[in-house]
Amino acid sequence: MVPLCALAVLPPTAAAADGRPSWTAAPSGNEGREGGGRPYFYLEGVAGTVFEDELALTNPGAEPRTVRLRGTGPDGGSWIVFASAEVRIPPRTRADVPFTVTVPPDTAPGDHPGAIAVSGGGDASRIRVHLRVSGPTLAALTVEDVVVRERGGGAVVEYALVNRGNTPLTPRLAVRADGLLGGELLRRAPRTLPVRLAPGDRVERTEPWPGAPALDAVDVHLTATAAGAAPAGATASASFVPWGTVAGAALLVAAGAGGALWYVRRRGTPPPSPGEPLPAERHLARSGAGS
């Protein structure tokens, strides 16, 4: 049977000099190691593995301390299970608390970062758990849902980046726009974006284009790259039309057409034949008032 925790009494020199309660948390096995030993937990194995390790909790003070333990990371931290989620540490004592990390059998290969959160007495600490699942890794990135919209006298390009693989990605983006009337309108060299995509992550971003044309039909090309992944691209088309100017021109054309039609109709009315009454005379004759 695995003990709930192993206790070790510290030498008197390790106690806090002023007697104040305090505690520290670190991977076990660091005692007496030059340079402090392990700064974090590193676990590596295939999917389905159950890892075992210990967390060292040290109370050098003169009063007992109670701390609470919680796992964070993959699947909400449920992979990390402690022998006890709450530990009471006697004065001048180190408690080594066993815990397990269970990797589900269907876990994708790659890095699955997590941490152990420790809190108590108003203090808190986090010890990183670096878990690497062995197996072939796949780096895959896609660019999706590209839309070009006019905005504020310019334009903005909306798009989404999706990590379709099983390893974290830091994407780079290049932008190019070609116009029907003026050739290449925009070219931005590849640059690293301030995002890190975990496997399965999707992030929506915008690319401002303040110098977009006022009148043109354009094709905007986005190309995203990441280490180990094939380049991913997507294209969106848009038409820039100054509708205010077009509407004014349409009104002028409509007015001119109406005037021309009136003139043509006016010119197309045949004159009355000799002896035929004028339009006014016809009206009076129909009303019985003719002379």
C-alpha positions in Angstrom: 0.0 0.0 0.0 1.4 3.4 -1.0 1.6 5.7 2.0 -0.5 8.8 2.0 2.7 10.8 2.3 6.2 10.3 3.7 7.3 12.7 6.4 10.9 13.8 7.2 11.9 15.9 10.1 14.2 18.8 9.0 17.3 19.6 11.0 17.0 22.6 13.3 18.9 24.8 10.9 16.2 24.5 8.3 13.5 26.0 10.4 12.5 29.6 9.8 14.7 31.9 11.8 11.8 34.1 13.1 9.4 31.2 13.6 6.9 32.5 11.0 4.8 29.8 9.2 5.9 29.2 5.7 6.0 26.4 3.1 7.6 25.5 -0.2 6.7 23.1 -3.0 9.0 21.4 -5.5 9.5 18.0 -7.2 10.8 15.5 -4.7 14.4 14.2 -4.9 15.9 17.6 -5.0 17.3 17.4 -1.4 21.0 17.8 -1.3 21.3 18.2 -5.1 23.7 20.9 -6.3 21.7 23.6 -8.2 18.4 22.7 -6.6 17.6 19.6 -8.7 14.5 19.4 -10.8 12.8 22.7 -11.4 9.7 20.9 -12.8 8.3 17.4 -13.5 9.2 15.9 -16.9 7.3 12.8 -17.9 7.5 11.0 -21.3 5.9 7.8 -22.5 3.3 6.3 -24.8 -0.4 6.8 -24.6 -2.0 4.7 -21.9 0.9 5.1 -19.5 0.3 5.8 -15.8 3.2 7.8 -14.4 4.1 8.0 -10.7 6.0 10.8 -8.9 6.1 12.7 -5.7 5.7 16.4 -4.7 7.8 17.6 -1.8 6.1 20.1 0.6 8.3 21.7 3.2 7.3 23.6 6.3 10.4 25.0 8.0 8.3 27.1 10.4 7.3 26.4 14.0 3.6 26.0 13.3 1.8 23.4 11.2 0.5 24.3 7.8 -2.3 22.9 5.6 -2.0 23.2 1.8 -4.4 22.1 -1.0 -3.3 20.5 -4.2 -4.9 20.7 -7.6 -3.9 19.5 -11.1 -4.2 21.8 -14.1 -3.7 21.2 -17.8 -4.9 18.3 -20.1 -8.6 17.6 -19.7 -9.0 20.1 -16.9 -6.3 18.5 -14.8 -8.2 15.3 -14.3 -5.1 13.3 -15.5 -3.3 14.3 -12.3 -4.5 12.5 -9.1 -3.0 13.0 -5.6 -2.8 10.6 -2.8 -4.3 13.4 -0.8 -5.7 16.7 -2.2 -5.2 18.4 1.2 -2.0 17.9 3.3 -1.2 19.0 6.8 2.5 19.6 7.3 3.9 19.5 10.8 6.5 22.1 11.9 10.0 21.7 10.6 8.9 18.8 8.3 9.0 17.8 4.7 6.0 15.8 3.3 6.5 13.8 0.1 3.0 13.4 -1.5 2.6 10.7 -4.2 0.6 11.5 -7.3 -0.1 9.8 -10.6 -0.6 11.1 -14.1 -2.8 8.8 -16.3 -2.5 9.4 -20.0 -5.7 8.2 -21.9 -5.0 5.5 -24.5 -6.3 7.7 -27.3 -4.1 10.7 -26.5 -2.4 12.2 -29.6 1.4 12.2 -29.6 3.1 15.5 -28.7 3.4 17.9 -25.8 0.6 18.1 -23.2 1.6 20.8 -20.7 0.1 20.9 -17.2 0.9 22.0 -13.7 0.4 21.3 -10.0 -1.2 24.2 -8.2 -0.5 24.4 -4.4 -2.3 26.9 -2.1 -2.6 27.5 1.6 -2.1 30.2 4.3 -2.6 33.0 1.7 0.3 31.7 -0.4 0.2 29.9 -3.8 2.7 28.1 -6.0 2.6 26.3 -9.4 5.0 23.5 -10.4 5.1 22.8 -14.1 4.4 19.3 -15.4 5.9 18.7 -18.8 4.2 15.7 -20.3 5.3 14.3 -23.7 3.4 11.5 -25.3 5.7 9.5 -27.6 4.7 8.7 -31.2 4.7 10.3 -34.6 3.8 14.0 -34.6 1.8 15.8 -37.2 2.1 19.6 -37.8 -0.9 20.8 -39.9 -2.2 24.4 -40.2 -5.1 25.7 -42.2 -6.4 29.2 -43.1 -10.2 29.4 -43.2 -13.2 31.8 -43.5 -11.3 34.7 -45.3 -13.5 37.7 -45.8 -12.6 41.2 -47.0 -14.8 44.1 -45.7 -14.7 47.9 -46.3 -14.1 49.8 -43.1 -13.3 53.4 -42.3 -12.1 54.5 -45.7 -10.0 51.3 -46.1 -10.6 47.6 -45.6 -10.0 44.8 -43.2 -9.3 41.1 -43.9 -10.9 38.7 -41.5 -9.6 35.1 -41.3 -9.2 32.1 -39.0 -6.2 29.9 -38.3 -6.8 26.3 -37.2 -4.2 23.8 -35.8 -5.3 20.5 -37.5 -2.3 18.5 -36.2 -1.1 17.1 -32.8 1.7 19.5 -32.0 1.7 23.2 -30.9 2.3 25.7 -33.7 3.5 29.3 -33.8 2.2 30.6 -37.2 3.6 33.1 -39.6 1.5 35.1 -42.1 2.1 36.7 -45.5 -0.5 38.8 -47.3 -0.8 39.8 -51.0 -3.6 41.6 -52.9 -4.0 41.8 -56.7 -6.3 44.3 -58.4 -8.1 44.0 -61.7 -7.2 47.5 -62.7 -3.8 48.1 -61.0 -1.9 44.8 -60.7 -0.4 44.1 -57.2 -1.9 46.4 -54.6 -0.5 45.0 -51.4 2.4 42.8 -50.3 3.3 42.0 -46.7 6.3 39.7 -46.0 5.8 36.7 -43.7 5.8 37.7 -40.0 5.4 35.8 -36.8 1.9 36.2 -35.2 1.6 36.7 -31.5 -0.4 33.5 -31.0 0.5 29.9 -30.1 -2.0 27.3 -31.3 -2.3 24.1 -29.3 -3.6 21.0 -31.2 -7.2 21.6 -32.2 -7.1 25.3 -31.4 -8.9 27.9 -33.7 -8.1 31.6 -33.5 -9.9 34.4 -35.4 -7.9 37.4 -36.4 -8.1 40.5 -38.6 -5.6 42.1 -40.9 -6.0 45.9 -41.4 -5.7 47.4 -44.9 -5.8 51.2 -44.7 -4.7 51.8 -48.3 -7.4 49.7 -50.0 -8.5 51.0 -53.4 -11.6 53.1 -53.8 -12.6 51.5 -57.1 -11.3 48.0 -58.1 -12.0 44.3 -58.0 -9.3 42.5 -55.8 -8.2 39.1 -54.8 -6.6 38.9 -51.4 -4.2 35.9 -50.8 -3.2 34.8 -47.3 -0.4 32.3 -46.8 0.3 30.8 -43.3 3.4 28.8 -42.3 4.6 27.1 -39.2 7.6 24.9 -38.3 7.1 21.4 -39.7 3.8 22.2 -41.4 3.1 22.6 -45.1 2.2 26.1 -46.2 -1.5 26.8 -46.0 -3.2 29.4 -48.2 -6.6 30.9 -48.8 -8.0 33.6 -51.2 -11.0 36.0 -50.9 -12.4 38.3 -53.6 -14.0 41.7 -53.1 -15.2 44.7 -55.1 -14.6 48.2 -54.0 -17.2 50.6 -55.5 -17.7 54.3 -54.4 -21.5 53.9 -54.2 -22.1 57.6 -53.4 -20.4 58.7 -56.7 -22.1 55.9 -58.6 -25.5 57.0 -57.2 -24.9 60.6 -58.2 -23.9 59.6 -61.7 -26.9 57.4 -62.0 -29.2 60.3 -61.1 -27.6 62.5 -63.7 -27.9 59.8 -66.4 -31.6 59.2 -65.4 -32.3 63.0 -65.6 -30.6 63.3 -69.0 -32.5 60.3 -70.3 -35.8 61.7 -69.2 -35.1 65.0 -70.9 -34.1 63.3 -74.1 -37.3 61.2 -74.0 -39.5 64.3 -73.5 -37.7 66.1 -76.4 -38.1 63.1 -78.7 -41.8 62.8 -77.9 -42.2 66.5 -78.4 -40.4 66.4 -81.7 -42.5 63.3 -82.7 -45.9 65.1 -82.5 -47.1 65.9 -86.1 -48.4 69.4 -86.8 -52.2 69.7 -87.5 -53.2 69.6 -91.2 -54.6 72.8 -92.9 -58.1 73.5 -91.8 -57.9 71.1 -88.8 -58.8 72.9 -85.5 -56.0 73.4 -83.0 -56.1 71.4 -79.7 -57.8 74.2 -77.8 -60.4 74.6 -80.5 -61.1 70.8 -80.3 -61.6 71.0 -76.6 -64.1 73.9 -77.0 -65.9 72.1 -79.8 -66.3 68.9 -77.6 -67.7 71.1 -74.8 -70.2 72.8 -77.1 -68.6 76.3 -76.8 -67.2 76.6 -80.3 -68.2 79.6 -82.5 
